[in-house]
Amino acid sequence: MRKAILACFCACALGTAAEVPYAGAWKINYAKSNFGDTTVTYEQLAGGAMKATMDGQSYTFQTDGKDTMTPWGMTVAWKAVDARTWQTTEKVKGQVTATGTLKLSADGQQLSFEATRRKTDGGSSQESVTYQRVSGGPGLAGLWKTKNLKSSSQEMLLLTPKGADGLTVGFGNAGAACDARFDGKDYPATGDIFPAGWTCQVARQGERGFGLTWKKDGKAMYQSTMQVSADGKALTETGSAVGVSEKVVAVYDRQ
C-alpha cells in the first residue's frame, strides 16, 4: 500500500520551512531506490480460492471478478483470463483507483504486473513490477520476490513544517495529506487514496530527519525514517512494513 499525500505550501509555513532541512518538494529516484527485499506469497486454498500475503498482511480471494476487502481498507477484484493471466481492479471508497494485468512467464519463473493508476488531476500513470519466483508452483502459487519496479509518474513527496511542532506529509501525485504534530499522537490521513481509518504519526529523528508511522484502525502498518543528506539534495526513507524484515530504501531528489 505504501501511498502518500499532498501538502499545501501556505505562507505561514515558509519561514519555518527554511530552517528545517527536510522541508520542501522531493521526487523519488527509482534508480537509486531499493525495493528488492519485498515479497508476495500466493497460496492455493480449497475450493479454488487463493490467499495473498504481502507487507505482513493477508487476504483471501476468488478469481471471479468480485470485489474482496483487503486489510488496507481497499477492495481488489481478481479475474482469471487464462491459466497464466489475471486482471485486477482496485477500488477505494467504491471508486476505481487502479486496474492491472498480472502475467506468469511461460517457464513459470517470473511474474509481471502492469497497471494503470488514476491521478487526482484526471490523468493516469503506468506502473510495472516484476517478481522472481523464490519457491512454490506450479502456476501463481508460491513465494515471489520483487525484481524491478517502474512508474511513468515519479512519486512526489511534499513536506511542509507548520510552526515549531507540526508537519504536513504529502504525495503530490495522490492528492492526499496527513497533517500531524510531533507529540506522539495519531492524526487522520485524508484524500481519495486513503480508505477510512488511516492515520500517521511523526517523531523527531535528530536534526535532519524524522520518523513516520502509518496506521490502519490503530494498528501500525508501516514504519520508516526520513533523513536528509549533508548537502541537502537527497532525502532517504528507510523502513518496512510492520512485522516483516523486508527493508525498503526510497531515495528522493530535491526539486
GIURNOR-V988791 format. One record per residue. RES is the residue in one small letter. PHI is phi in degrees with one decimal (999 if undefined). OMEGA is omega in radians with two decimals (NA if undefined). D_FIRST is the distance of its C-alpha to the first C-alpha in Angstrom with 2 decimals. Layout:
res->RES phi->PHI omega->OMEGA d_first->D_FIRST
res->RES phi->PHI omega->OMEGA d_first->D_FIRST
This chain:
res->m phi->999 omega->3.07 d_first->0.00
res->r phi->7.8 omega->3.10 d_first->3.72
res->k phi->-101.6 omega->3.07 d_first->5.61
res->a phi->-143.7 omega->-2.43 d_first->9.31
res->i phi->-147.2 omega->-3.08 d_first->12.59
res->l phi->-93.5 omega->3.08 d_first->16.15
res->a phi->-114.1 omega->3.12 d_first->19.11
res->c phi->-96.2 omega->-3.11 d_first->22.69
res->f phi->-88.5 omega->-3.09 d_first->25.34
res->c phi->-89.8 omega->-3.05 d_first->28.19
res->a phi->-61.2 omega->-3.09 d_first->31.68
res->c phi->-69.0 omega->-3.10 d_first->31.82
res->a phi->-96.2 omega->-2.99 d_first->29.08
res->l phi->-64.6 omega->-3.14 d_first->30.59
res->g phi->-63.4 omega->3.13 d_first->33.21
res->t phi->-69.4 omega->-3.08 d_first->30.89
res->a phi->-58.0 omega->-3.10 d_first->28.33
res->a phi->-64.9 omega->-3.10 d_first->31.11
res->e phi->-95.0 omega->-3.08 d_first->31.56
res->v phi->-108.4 omega->-3.04 d_first->27.97
res->p phi->-56.5 omega->-3.05 d_first->27.06
res->y phi->-89.8 omega->-3.14 d_first->23.33
res->a phi->-67.5 omega->3.06 d_first->23.99
res->g phi->131.8 omega->-3.13 d_first->23.45
res->a phi->-106.6 omega->-3.06 d_first->21.33
res->w phi->-132.9 omega->3.11 d_first->19.47
res->k phi->-114.4 omega->-3.10 d_first->18.30
res->i phi->-65.8 omega->3.09 d_first->16.18
res->n phi->-112.5 omega->-3.06 d_first->18.50
res->y phi->-65.3 omega->-3.12 d_first->16.94
res->a phi->-65.9 omega->-3.13 d_first->20.37
res->k phi->-93.2 omega->-3.10 d_first->20.45
res->s phi->-86.3 omega->-3.11 d_first->16.90
res->n phi->-139.1 omega->3.09 d_first->16.22
res->f phi->-111.6 omega->-2.98 d_first->13.22
res->g phi->-68.8 omega->3.13 d_first->15.87
res->d phi->-85.1 omega->-3.06 d_first->15.45
res->t phi->-77.3 omega->-3.10 d_first->12.16
res->t phi->-134.2 omega->2.98 d_first->13.06
res->v phi->-139.1 omega->3.13 d_first->12.53
res->t phi->-120.6 omega->3.03 d_first->15.44
res->y phi->-117.6 omega->-3.10 d_first->17.00
res->e phi->-122.0 omega->3.11 d_first->19.98
res->q phi->-78.2 omega->3.14 d_first->22.75
res->l phi->-110.4 omega->3.11 d_first->23.94
res->a phi->-63.6 omega->3.08 d_first->27.22
res->g phi->78.3 omega->3.10 d_first->27.81
res->g phi->88.7 omega->3.14 d_first->25.58
res->a phi->-74.5 omega->3.08 d_first->22.24
res->m phi->-124.0 omega->3.06 d_first->19.39
res->k phi->-117.3 omega->3.12 d_first->17.04
res->a phi->-106.2 omega->3.11 d_first->13.65
res->t phi->-131.2 omega->3.09 d_first->12.38
res->m phi->-155.6 omega->3.14 d_first->9.50
res->d phi->51.8 omega->3.10 d_first->8.29
res->g phi->76.3 omega->-3.12 d_first->11.36
res->q phi->-124.7 omega->-3.12 d_first->10.61
res->s phi->-133.8 omega->2.98 d_first->12.56
res->y phi->-149.6 omega->-3.11 d_first->13.55
res->t phi->-111.3 omega->-3.09 d_first->16.69
res->f phi->-144.1 omega->2.97 d_first->17.40
res->q phi->-110.3 omega->3.13 d_first->20.43
res->t phi->-91.8 omega->-3.06 d_first->20.78
res->d phi->-114.0 omega->3.11 d_first->22.77
res->g phi->82.9 omega->-3.13 d_first->20.72
res->k phi->-93.1 omega->-3.13 d_first->20.14
res->d phi->-65.0 omega->3.09 d_first->17.06
res->t phi->-125.4 omega->3.11 d_first->15.44
res->m phi->-72.7 omega->3.12 d_first->13.56
res->t phi->-111.1 omega->3.12 d_first->10.49
res->p phi->-65.2 omega->-3.12 d_first->9.99
res->w phi->-89.1 omega->3.09 d_first->7.13
res->g phi->91.9 omega->3.04 d_first->9.99
res->m phi->-100.6 omega->3.06 d_first->9.48
res->t phi->-106.4 omega->3.07 d_first->11.92
res->v phi->-133.6 omega->3.06 d_first->12.19
res->a phi->-111.2 omega->3.10 d_first->15.73
res->w phi->-107.7 omega->3.06 d_first->17.06
res->k phi->-134.8 omega->3.12 d_first->20.54
res->a phi->-75.0 omega->3.09 d_first->22.67
res->v phi->-93.8 omega->3.03 d_first->24.70
res->d phi->-154.3 omega->-3.04 d_first->26.68
res->a phi->-66.3 omega->-3.09 d_first->26.63
res->r phi->-124.0 omega->-3.06 d_first->24.38
res->t phi->-137.4 omega->3.12 d_first->22.29
res->w phi->-136.7 omega->3.05 d_first->19.63
res->q phi->-104.5 omega->-3.14 d_first->18.29
res->t phi->-126.8 omega->3.07 d_first->15.01
res->t phi->-131.5 omega->3.14 d_first->14.40
res->e phi->-102.5 omega->3.11 d_first->11.28
res->k phi->-131.1 omega->3.01 d_first->12.45
res->v phi->-124.2 omega->-3.11 d_first->11.73
res->k phi->55.8 omega->3.08 d_first->14.99
res->g phi->82.8 omega->-3.12 d_first->16.78
res->q phi->-103.4 omega->3.14 d_first->16.28
res->v phi->-67.5 omega->3.11 d_first->15.12
res->t phi->-109.6 omega->3.12 d_first->12.33
res->a phi->-160.6 omega->3.00 d_first->12.24
res->t phi->-128.9 omega->-3.09 d_first->14.65
res->g phi->-153.4 omega->3.08 d_first->14.96
res->t phi->-130.0 omega->3.10 d_first->17.38
res->l phi->-106.9 omega->-3.05 d_first->17.05
res->k phi->-133.9 omega->3.11 d_first->20.40
res->l phi->-91.6 omega->3.13 d_first->22.15
res->s phi->-66.6 omega->-3.10 d_first->24.84
res->a phi->-59.8 omega->3.13 d_first->28.45
res->d phi->-87.4 omega->3.08 d_first->28.86
res->g phi->74.8 omega->-3.06 d_first->25.70
res->q phi->-101.8 omega->3.10 d_first->24.48
res->q phi->-130.1 omega->3.13 d_first->21.70
res->l phi->-128.2 omega->-3.13 d_first->18.80
res->s phi->-112.8 omega->3.13 d_first->17.74
res->f phi->-127.1 omega->3.10 d_first->15.01
res->e phi->-115.6 omega->-3.05 d_first->15.98
res->a phi->-136.2 omega->2.99 d_first->14.12
res->t phi->-115.2 omega->-3.08 d_first->15.19
res->r phi->-112.2 omega->-3.14 d_first->12.88
res->r phi->-73.3 omega->3.07 d_first->14.76
res->k phi->-106.2 omega->-3.07 d_first->15.56
res->t phi->-69.6 omega->3.14 d_first->17.14
res->d phi->-84.6 omega->3.14 d_first->20.43
res->g phi->96.3 omega->3.10 d_first->20.90
res->g phi->-86.9 omega->3.14 d_first->20.22
res->s phi->-148.3 omega->3.07 d_first->17.58
res->s phi->-123.3 omega->3.12 d_first->16.05
res->q phi->-103.6 omega->-3.12 d_first->16.28
res->e phi->-125.2 omega->3.08 d_first->13.73
res->s phi->-143.4 omega->3.08 d_first->14.71
res->v phi->-134.8 omega->3.05 d_first->13.75
res->t phi->-115.3 omega->3.13 d_first->16.61
res->y phi->-115.5 omega->3.06 d_first->16.68
res->q phi->-107.1 omega->3.14 d_first->19.95
res->r phi->-67.4 omega->3.05 d_first->21.26
res->v phi->-101.5 omega->3.14 d_first->22.03
res->s phi->-160.8 omega->3.06 d_first->23.70
res->g phi->89.5 omega->-3.05 d_first->24.35
res->g phi->108.5 omega->-0.02 d_first->25.31
res->p phi->-76.4 omega->3.08 d_first->26.84
res->g phi->71.0 omega->-3.07 d_first->24.43
res->l phi->-69.8 omega->-3.06 d_first->20.70
res->a phi->-59.3 omega->3.09 d_first->21.19
res->g phi->140.5 omega->3.11 d_first->20.63
res->l phi->-101.5 omega->-3.09 d_first->18.60
res->w phi->-123.9 omega->-3.14 d_first->17.00
res->k phi->-114.9 omega->-3.13 d_first->16.27
res->t phi->-61.8 omega->3.14 d_first->14.56
res->k phi->-110.2 omega->-3.08 d_first->17.60
res->n phi->-153.8 omega->3.13 d_first->16.80
res->l phi->-138.9 omega->3.13 d_first->14.18
res->k phi->-138.3 omega->3.06 d_first->15.52
res->s phi->-149.1 omega->3.12 d_first->15.00
res->s phi->-78.2 omega->-3.13 d_first->17.94
res->s phi->-126.4 omega->-3.08 d_first->16.65
res->q phi->-68.1 omega->-3.08 d_first->16.00
res->e phi->-63.1 omega->3.11 d_first->13.53
res->m phi->-105.8 omega->3.09 d_first->15.79
res->l phi->-103.2 omega->-3.10 d_first->15.42
res->l phi->-117.6 omega->-3.09 d_first->18.14
res->l phi->-120.7 omega->-3.09 d_first->19.66
res->t phi->-124.6 omega->3.05 d_first->22.57
res->p phi->-63.9 omega->3.11 d_first->24.73
res->k phi->-129.3 omega->-3.08 d_first->26.46
res->g phi->69.5 omega->-3.08 d_first->29.74
res->a phi->-85.8 omega->-3.03 d_first->30.16
res->d phi->-134.2 omega->-3.12 d_first->27.37
res->g phi->-123.7 omega->3.12 d_first->24.59
res->l phi->-152.4 omega->3.01 d_first->21.60
res->t phi->-101.1 omega->3.14 d_first->19.40
res->v phi->-105.9 omega->-3.10 d_first->16.05
res->g phi->-148.8 omega->3.00 d_first->14.81
res->f phi->-118.8 omega->-3.06 d_first->13.28
res->g phi->-60.5 omega->-3.11 d_first->16.11
res->n phi->-70.0 omega->-3.01 d_first->14.51
res->a phi->-99.1 omega->3.13 d_first->12.35
res->g phi->65.4 omega->-3.14 d_first->15.28
res->a phi->-143.4 omega->-3.06 d_first->13.90
res->a phi->-154.3 omega->2.98 d_first->15.07
res->c phi->-133.3 omega->-3.08 d_first->15.53
res->d phi->-100.4 omega->-2.97 d_first->19.23
res->a phi->-123.4 omega->3.05 d_first->19.98
res->r phi->-127.6 omega->3.14 d_first->23.03
res->f phi->-83.5 omega->-3.09 d_first->23.86
res->d phi->-129.0 omega->3.12 d_first->25.19
res->g phi->78.9 omega->-3.11 d_first->22.82
res->k phi->-99.4 omega->3.10 d_first->21.75
res->d phi->-90.8 omega->3.13 d_first->18.50
res->y phi->-126.3 omega->-3.03 d_first->18.14
res->p phi->-66.1 omega->3.02 d_first->16.40
res->a phi->-91.1 omega->-3.08 d_first->13.56
res->t phi->-120.8 omega->3.13 d_first->14.95
res->g phi->124.1 omega->-3.03 d_first->14.41
res->d phi->-62.2 omega->-3.07 d_first->13.59
res->i phi->-79.0 omega->-3.07 d_first->9.81
res->f phi->-99.1 omega->2.97 d_first->9.72
res->p phi->-64.3 omega->3.14 d_first->10.97
res->a phi->-60.4 omega->3.04 d_first->13.91
res->g phi->99.4 omega->3.14 d_first->13.90
res->w phi->-84.3 omega->3.11 d_first->11.36
res->t phi->-137.9 omega->3.02 d_first->13.42
res->c phi->-129.6 omega->3.10 d_first->13.85
res->q phi->-139.8 omega->-3.14 d_first->16.73
res->v phi->-118.9 omega->-3.14 d_first->18.52
res->a phi->-143.0 omega->-3.13 d_first->21.34
res->r phi->-68.5 omega->3.10 d_first->23.90
res->q phi->-133.8 omega->-3.12 d_first->23.95
res->g phi->70.3 omega->-3.07 d_first->27.33
res->e phi->-82.2 omega->-2.99 d_first->28.64
res->r phi->-117.0 omega->-3.10 d_first->26.12
res->g phi->-161.4 omega->3.12 d_first->22.71
res->f phi->-157.1 omega->3.06 d_first->20.62
res->g phi->-97.7 omega->-3.07 d_first->18.16
res->l phi->-134.6 omega->3.10 d_first->14.85
res->t phi->-123.9 omega->3.06 d_first->13.25
res->w phi->-104.0 omega->-3.12 d_first->10.40
res->k phi->-127.8 omega->3.02 d_first->11.46
res->k phi->-124.0 omega->-3.12 d_first->11.15
res->d phi->53.4 omega->3.09 d_first->14.78
res->g phi->84.0 omega->-3.13 d_first->16.14
res->k phi->-98.0 omega->3.13 d_first->14.31
res->a phi->-63.9 omega->-3.10 d_first->12.90
res->m phi->-113.4 omega->-3.13 d_first->9.37
res->y phi->-138.7 omega->3.09 d_first->9.18
res->q phi->-134.4 omega->3.12 d_first->12.49
res->s phi->-154.2 omega->3.02 d_first->13.89
res->t phi->-121.5 omega->3.10 d_first->17.14
res->m phi->-112.1 omega->3.12 d_first->18.10
res->q phi->-135.0 omega->3.13 d_first->21.57
res->v phi->-93.0 omega->3.11 d_first->23.75
res->s phi->-66.0 omega->-3.10 d_first->26.24
res->a phi->-59.8 omega->-3.14 d_first->29.94
res->d phi->-86.2 omega->3.08 d_first->30.66
res->g phi->75.1 omega->-3.06 d_first->27.89
res->k phi->-95.2 omega->-3.09 d_first->26.59
res->a phi->-132.3 omega->3.07 d_first->23.34
res->l phi->-120.2 omega->-3.12 d_first->20.47
res->t phi->-113.3 omega->3.06 d_first->18.71
res->e phi->-103.0 omega->3.13 d_first->15.51
res->t phi->-124.0 omega->-3.13 d_first->15.71
res->g phi->-178.9 omega->3.13 d_first->13.60
res->s phi->-166.4 omega->2.96 d_first->11.43
res->a phi->-67.1 omega->-3.12 d_first->9.56
res->v phi->-69.8 omega->3.09 d_first->12.43
res->g phi->91.9 omega->3.09 d_first->14.92
res->v phi->-129.2 omega->3.14 d_first->14.48
res->s phi->-108.4 omega->-3.12 d_first->16.45
res->e phi->-115.8 omega->-3.04 d_first->14.21
res->k phi->-69.5 omega->3.06 d_first->14.73
res->v phi->-118.4 omega->3.08 d_first->12.87
res->v phi->-121.1 omega->3.11 d_first->15.22
res->a phi->-111.1 omega->-3.12 d_first->14.36
res->v phi->-108.8 omega->-3.13 d_first->17.66
res->y phi->-117.2 omega->3.07 d_first->18.35
res->d phi->-98.8 omega->3.12 d_first->21.81
res->r phi->-66.9 omega->3.13 d_first->23.62
res->q phi->-102.8 omega->NA d_first->24.49
